[in-house]
């Protein structure tokens, strides 16, 4: 299996993130899907020993919930997205980003 990595990540003006991959695939991910699939423990929950934490999702979204303020690289394996509502704890690894782009997540 080859190591896939993004060659370019770009936010578009029409509410999408375009990812150009090393295998020449191009994914267009809506910011809504990207935020809804945030992999952090606050959004997805977590398991600690034998207890599971499942977050309660509010039907109300804060202003800027689906808007990106900035994107930072995390080493050579992920990006961290800072959303305009202040949320920034999700680390999107290349594998997670690819799965979201392929609609497998």
N, C-alpha and C positions, 0 to 999 in steps of 0.2 A: 504494500500500500504506500502510495506516495504522500509526502507531507504537503498538504495544501496550506497556502497562506495568501492573504490578500495583497495584490499589487497596488490597489488604490481603493480607498474608502471615501465616498463623497456624499454629502448631504445635498439633495436637489431642492429646487424651489417649489416642487409640487408635493412635498411631504413624504419623501422617500429617502432611503439610504441606498446608494448604489455601491456594490462591492464587486470589483474585478479580481478574479482569483488567478492563481498561478497556473491552473489548468485551462485558462481562457474562458471559463464560465463567468457570466455576469448575472448577479442577483440584484433585483430591485425589491427592497423590503420596506413596507410602509412603516412610518414612525409609530403608528398605532400598534401594529403587530410587534415591532421591536420592543416597545415599552411594556405591552401586555405579556411578553415572554421574558421580562427581566429575570435573570437567574439568581438574584440575591435572596437571602433568607427571609427578608421582610416581605418579598413578593411571592416567592415560591414555597416558603416554609423550610423546615429543616427537621432532621431526626437527631436526637441526643440520647444515646444509650437505648432505652426502650420506649422513649417518649417521642411523639411526633408533634410538631408545631405546624398548624395549618393557619395561615393568616386569613383574617376576615377581610373580604374585599368590599369596599364601600362603593355604592352606586354613584357617588358624587366624586368628580375629579377636580382637583385644584387647578387654578389657572396655570397654564404652561405644562400640564401633565404630559402632553404628547409633543412637546417642543424641545429641541436640543439646544443647550447653550454652548456646550463644547464637547469634544471627543479627545481623549488622551490615550496614548499607547501604554500598554502594561507589558513591559519586557518585549519579547519577540513572540508572544503567544496570545495576546488579547487586547481589547480596548475597554476603556471605562467611559461610559456616557454620563454626562452631567445634564440632567433635565432642568428645564426652567422653573419647575416647582420646587427645586432644591434636592431632589432625589439623585444620588450618585453612587450608590453602593453596589450596583450590578457590574460584574466583570464578565464581558462577553468574550469567551475564548474563541479561537478560530473554529473549533469544532461546533460550538453552540451557534455561532454566527452562520456557519454553513448550514446547519440543520434548520435554523429559522428561515434562511433563504430558500432552502429546498422544500419548505413547508412540512418538514418532518417533525417539527416541534410545536 
